[in-house]
Amino acid sequence: MTATPSSIDPTRLLEEQIAQASPDLLRELLSTFINTLLSAEADTVCGADYGTTSQTRTNRRNGYRHRAFDTRAGTLDVAVPKLREGSYFPDWLLERRKRAERALTSVVATCYLLGVSTRRMDKLVGTLGIENLSKSQVSTMATELDEQVEAFRTRPLDAGPYTFVAADALVLKVREAGRVVPVHALVATGINADGHREILGLQVTSSEDGPGWLGFFRDLVARGVSGVRLVTSDAHPGLKAAIAATLPGASWQRCRTHYAANLMSQTPKASWPWVKTLLHSIYDQPDPAGVHAQCDRVVEALEAKLPKVADHLAQAREEILAFTAFPKQLWAKIWSNNPNERLNKEIRRRTDVVGIFPDREAIIRLVGAVLAEQHDEWVEGRRYMNLDALEQARTIGDTGPDADAGESLEEVESRTIDPLAA
């Protein structure tokens, strides 16, 4: 859309509106006035007027994100300017999304009314005013939130291809049939065609096994996920089989952080600092050929002193080095699930308050609300991956990286960073 000017000619604007004889005169005037104020405030943040060259400029515009704003004159379409660096939000006009807070209140209130609240929740009851809520009020609140979360969880995934997908599972506790049992919240994120991150799906299953992951990925595919080239996750049971069955052509990257923990469990405590240094040296290489060559050298170095560790690394080689098939500038974003750790921490921050959920619907309500808010922030924020690198990733063959296949072993080793030589 055309940029909103940061100043208004009142006489001209009024003449135009009267000439059009619009029945929504007040709504149109109010919308123009608000968007002009937002544009002027964004210009102030940028240090210069829109479309002008100035030495005082500190930022630039980057389109708009639209928000519905309810007024007595009707619902207005407010165009909030986006910035290339940082973010701008008119807190004086709009409220930031509060679905996660409302969902937390709803879940805690449900537990309180059912008499299954824990000590941690008891401390929040008075603060949140839950003692004054009736069952009907809680039910109404829960129904409204459930509808929003369900719409989010079942929406069409039409922003693909989703070249990279990350999957993870969180263990939560729920009360069922008078017992407290663990359940698994399966979560998937992806990179859409525009380079932004998205929350793709959320499901709660009884166990983290093959059927659970298979049903989860089948749902993603049914809603539109396609073009997946790499799935990053921990070594969840049945996940590789589910990927092969539902995402033809997609490879699996075993999270390097989780794998390091797995390898540490196989390593004598006194030897772990040395083994950890060797493992990190594999990822520190400048190109795919160097990564694979260094992996060979590390396995060879470990065979003499720690054969069990060497065998563990050799068997996991293809799983932990799948990232090398893609552009190097993307490696740090696809070789582990670390980029999603902030998301997991936010989920844990809310679920730890509850402790034990009254039912699975409460889990979906709270976790789904947190994911929906994070999804909005990602879509409205800066692009997560470079479009040129994404396009290159989509055209890379399934056979893996062979860019340096014609080089000799001596040429590869000449640029390999070797901690063993120290």
Stockholm file with secondary structure:
# STOCKHOLM 1.0

chainA/1-422         MTATPSSIDPTRLLEEQIAQASPDLLRELLSTFINTLLSAEADTVCGADYGTTSQTRTNRRNGYRHRAFDTRAGTLDVAVPKLREGSYFPDWLLERRKRAERALTSVVATCYLLGVSTRRMDKLVGTLGIENLSKSQVSTMATELDEQVEAFRTRPLDAGPYTFVAADALVLKVREAGRVVPVHALVATGINADGHREILGLQVTSSEDGPGWLGFFRDLVARGVSGVRLVTSDAHPGLKAAIAATLPGASWQRCRTHYAANLMSQTPKASWPWVKTLLHSIYDQPDPAGVHAQCDRVVEALEAKLPKVADHLAQAREEILAFTAFPKQLWAKIWSNNPNERLNKEIRRRTDVVGIFPDREAIIRLVGAVLAEQHDEWVEGRRYMNLDALEQARTIGDTGPDADAGESLEEVESRTIDPLAA
#=GR chainA/1-422 SS CCCCCSCCCHHHHHHHHHHHTCTTHHHHHHHHHHHHHHHHHHHHHHTSCTTCCCTTCCCCEEEEEEEEEEETTEEEEEEEEEESSSCCCCTTTCCCCCHHHHHHHHHHHHHHHHTCCCHHHHHHHHHHTGGGCCHHHHHHHHHHHHHHHHHHHTSCCCSCCCCEEEEEEEEEEEEETTEEEEEEEEEEEEECTTSCEEEEEEEEESSCSHHHHHHHHHHHHHTTCCCCCEEEECCCTTHHHHHHHHSTTCEEEECHHHHHHHHHTTSCGGGHHHHHHHHHHHHTCSSHHHHHHHHHHHHHHHHHHCHHHHHHHHHHHHHHSGGGGSCGGGHHHHSSSGGGHHHHHHHHHHHHHHCEESSHHHHHHHHHHHHHHHHHHHHHSCCSSCHHHHHHHHHSCTTCCCTTTTSCHHHHHHTCCCGGGC
#=GC SS_cons         CCCCCSCCCHHHHHHHHHHHTCTTHHHHHHHHHHHHHHHHHHHHHHTSCTTCCCTTCCCCEEEEEEEEEEETTEEEEEEEEEESSSCCCCTTTCCCCCHHHHHHHHHHHHHHHHTCCCHHHHHHHHHHTGGGCCHHHHHHHHHHHHHHHHHHHTSCCCSCCCCEEEEEEEEEEEEETTEEEEEEEEEEEEECTTSCEEEEEEEEESSCSHHHHHHHHHHHHHTTCCCCCEEEECCCTTHHHHHHHHSTTCEEEECHHHHHHHHHTTSCGGGHHHHHHHHHHHHTCSSHHHHHHHHHHHHHHHHHHCHHHHHHHHHHHHHHSGGGGSCGGGHHHHSSSGGGHHHHHHHHHHHHHHCEESSHHHHHHHHHHHHHHHHHHHHHSCCSSCHHHHHHHHHSCTTCCCTTTTSCHHHHHHTCCCGGGC
//
